[in-house]
Amino acid sequence: MSILSRAKHLGDRIVLESKEFPARFKEYGFKVASVTFIDGLIPPEKHTFYIKTIEEYVNHFMEPVIEKYRDWKSEKAHILCPGKMPVWCCWWQGTEQMPELVRLCNDRLHQLLPKDGVELHMLTEKNYQEYITLPDYIIDKFKAGKMSITALSDVLRVALLAQYGGFWIDATVFIANHFPMEFVQSDFYAQKMYDPIKWKREACKGRWCGFLMGGKAGNIIFQLLRDSFFLWWKVHDSVIDYVILDYFLLAGYHSIPEIQRQIDNVPDNNPDVFEMYKVLNEPYTPALFEQLTKNTNLHKLTYKMELKPYTENGELSLYGFLNNFVKQEGDQWKTK
């Protein structure tokens, strides 16, 4: 990148962060607004001083929630819900409006879903209130545009898991080999790849991922997250960080032994969860697919990029292979 190009990008970031500063200052105070402003000028974002500042703010905010669950005993029984364990997924606009990649992931989920023991629930704008009742102030802020669909889905997932248990899987997660029963058989389970060096720019350091999380109804983790989100949106009109869930759970992890125990008991799993999307447009080879899937079953993809079934040289891309693979598997699945 040339010096002029770098200068332009810096200028654009200064303009953007300057526009955001007044609202952040009003909502969160000078320290958070200043640290966020500075961090936004120095890509990649989320430097140590930024994470520490956001963590301190959230820790102070969560004091009443932490106090509520501080004396939680591990022998407290989880709520047993009759029937099949739910698998939760959400596409707000409905399955008919899914982009091609999201439909690919959805088709694969349907193919691998066990016939017994679990049941898929696809949440949409039209049906989510059939499953959960959220506080009026959250619905009002969402309708007013203060809360994004992404932010609402964070609230939905923890509220649903607290009430029903089950497994939350984002709509852009591709399952390579088999349905991950560990997410519905455990008291708590999440995608995990703890590495404080590799994930130093993430608050949780890879201890969990909110887009792949499951367990039993009534679990302290889900209840704490639900109460934290409810309190946050009662007080605030925005999120202090895109992954505010991580900061909520981190506060619980450092303050409540039972939460730390459950999280530490989850083994590292799906270490290459973020690797497949990087090479979707690369030429497919059996060796590439084997490398990506030999120790990773779940893959976080994205539809926010141009995806091509063939490379410029006319070779089948990995994305093209996945489409063909799921279609062929689907044809076999439908005839069983």
Secondary structure, DSSP 8 states (H G I E B T S, - for coil): --HHHHHHHHHHHHHHHHHHHHHHHHHH-HHHHHHHHHHHHSSS---HHHHHHHHHHHHHHTHHHHHHHTT--TTS------SSEEEEEE-TT-GGG--HHHHHHHHHHHHHS-SSSEEEEEE-TTTGGGT----HHHHHHHHTTSS-HHHHHHHHHHHHHHHH-EEEE-TTEEE-SS--THHHHSSEEE-B---TTTTTTSTTTTS--TTEEEE-TT-HHHHHHHHHHHHHHHH-SS-SSTTHHHHHHHHHHHH-HHHHHHHHTS--B-TTTTTGGGGTTSB--HHHHHHHHSS--EEE--SSS---SB-TTS-BBHHHHHHHHHHHHHHHHHH-
